[in-house]
Amino acid sequence: MKNLIIDQGNSSSKVSLYDDGVMTCSERYENLSVETLQTIQRGFGWENSIISSVVETDPMLVRWLTENSRKFVQLDENTPLPIGNLYKTPKTLGKDRIAVCVGANYLSPDRNLLVIDAGTAITYDVVNAQNNYVGGNISMGVDMRFKALHTFTSKLPLVTREEESPLTGGTTREAIASGVLNGMTYEIDGFIDAFRSIYPKLLVFLTGGNAKYFEKRIKYCNFVVPNLLSLGLNRILMFR
């Protein structure tokens, strides 16, 4: 079964192809168009497709995918899910948040899970051992914190993740890097400890663009899965 998975973000779209549950390729596009999908279709082909978007989706894309897929899903709050959803406001729940949780639950069903997605924002989401999405937290990501310090002050420079971050900064740039990067590490560790005290035998999944960076720095992590979101979307597409 060949599936086309589209994760449409604020600045780009990630397009992945799955064949019998295994991701065969993945590309990122700044501007996703019908012409782009036609090129992908000629090169690979697919049977089913799903699109998850945090922005307004082009109706032309939706129409074309509907016409060129045996089964097409546009993920929203009414889409059937393989896990329960206990969120009080499902319409406001980020599609990326529920998708990574579905992916983690697919890999480790019937377990208490904490899914940490370290991207533009950093999210902490819990799935319990009864396979229900419970809820979670949203915090600022790495770049957002650096930009906020630079934007909302008159003299602080814009620092990047690649700069040195000793525990005690000897320069202003080092102090900013240390405050942001070490502060985020302590935040992640703190959330993990708090959730582990509530949910027995908690498994921790780490994903997102900054996952590799924090994998080496946090105290406790079971799995780092870069493609957890597309894996979850593929699972939702195949459900029912």
Stockholm file with secondary structure:
# STOCKHOLM 1.0

chainA/1-240         MKNLIIDQGNSSSKVSLYDDGVMTCSERYENLSVETLQTIQRGFGWENSIISSVVETDPMLVRWLTENSRKFVQLDENTPLPIGNLYKTPKTLGKDRIAVCVGANYLSPDRNLLVIDAGTAITYDVVNAQNNYVGGNISMGVDMRFKALHTFTSKLPLVTREEESPLTGGTTREAIASGVLNGMTYEIDGFIDAFRSIYPKLLVFLTGGNAKYFEKRIKYCNFVVPNLLSLGLNRILMFR
#=GR chainA/1-240 SS CEEEEEEECSSCEEEEEEETTEEEEEEEESSCCHHHHHHHHHHTCCSEEEEEESSCCCHHHHHHHHHTCSEEEECCTTSCCSSEECCSCGGGSCHHHHHHHHHHHHHSTTSCEEEEEESSEEEEEEECTTSEEEEEEEEECHHHHHHHHHHTSSSCCCCCTTSCCCSSCSSHHHHHHIIIIIHHHHHHHHHHHHHHHHSTTCEEEEESTTHHHHHTTSSCCSEECTTHHHHHHHHHHHCC
#=GC SS_cons         CEEEEEEECSSCEEEEEEETTEEEEEEEESSCCHHHHHHHHHHTCCSEEEEEESSCCCHHHHHHHHHTCSEEEECCTTSCCSSEECCSCGGGSCHHHHHHHHHHHHHSTTSCEEEEEESSEEEEEEECTTSEEEEEEEEECHHHHHHHHHHTSSSCCCCCTTSCCCSSCSSHHHHHHIIIIIHHHHHHHHHHHHHHHHSTTCEEEEESTTHHHHHTTSSCCSEECTTHHHHHHHHHHHCC
//
